[in-house]
Amino acid sequence: MNKALIVIPARSGSKGLPNKNIIHCYGETLLRRAVKVAQSVSFEARIVVSTDSPDYLIHVEPLIGKQEFLRPDYLSGDQIGDVEVLVHSLHASEILYKEEYSCVVMIQPTSPLRHVEHVNTCYDYVQSGDFSSAITCHQVDSKYHPYKSLTVDADGLLSLFYEDGGSIVSRQQLSSAYIRNGAAYCVSTAMLCIKKSLFAGKTKAVITEPMISIDTHEDLVECERIIASL
């Protein structure tokens, strides 16, 4: 049983960029871009779109056919985590398609600079059995290192986010920090369903070049500039 379930999360209630998941980025919508990457992977997979919008399913129907389920209402808010979405998609797909999956892969539409190799690599690490999950990430510029972060209280008073940050006097003292970039996640179904976590077991870092996760119009413009230059 080596078939994977690829889940593309696409909630419709984006506040920063309305209908962000179906906004166009260099000639194609973010959602359809993600689906096309999923269709290019080197492993056998079922592709589903986790959405609360029938319009989003219609939008991708020419690519993946008609999908028979939507997210339930309790998974439609902006405070819902990735794990809840993935578990629902897994169980719904197992029932609907009468299939079993060795792992669940998540591809977020808001990271359009991904390459299919990022997805394949995450899958290969988990499928090897050596890791329970694999997640793409890239290094944070030392100017924005967590130890340089500050916090401001209700009275406008400034303090260090991490107390240890006060002992940092040069960049050379900082260990490398990384951030998830949404290009690809892969987690074994056992880890997802039993531990309800992407990080509870051995998680392999798949380090990529810096990527943009689109939250603003400026992010979108920069992504289009980068894609155009490739």
Buried (B, 14 or more C-beta within 10 A) or exposed (E): EEBBBBBBBBBBEBEEBEBBBBBEBBEBBBBBBBBEBBEEBEBEBBBBBBBBBEEBBEBBEEBBEEBEBBBEEEBBEEEBEBBEBBBBBBEBBBEEBEEEBBBBBBBBBBBBBBBBBBBBBBBBBBBEEEBBBBBBBBEBEBEEBEBBEEEEEEEEEEEBEBEEBEEBEEEEEBEEBBBBBBBBBBBBBEBBBEBEBBEBBEBBBBEBEEBBBBBEEEBBEBBBEBBEEE
